Amino acid sequence: MSIILVLLGSEGNYFGDLFKCNDLLLKCQETETIMGKFNKMTNELNRNCSREIGPKWSNITRCELAATKCLLKEMNAMDANCENIADVMHL
């Protein structure tokens, strides 16, 4: 019985981490009317990634970037580069 609880606990933590990133996205999106969807960082990232990835790249908002960085961190601390962001965003 203790083995099942350990497995359930570890599964819960994994999905909890993913839900944490989704919650981050939703909370951030609540601020978009005040803070805007884009900022200097996202504008630069979108410009660079558009050049690097090409027409497949779709501009991402600051909230999408925050959630994507959260997911990348949970996925073995992967770098937040254009290719990894595109993979997570399924661009």
Secondary structure by P-SEA (a helix, b strand, c coil): caaaaaaaaaaaaaaaaaaaaaaaaaaaaaaccccccccaaaaaaaaaaaaacccccccccaaaaaaaaaaaaacccccccaaaaaaaacc
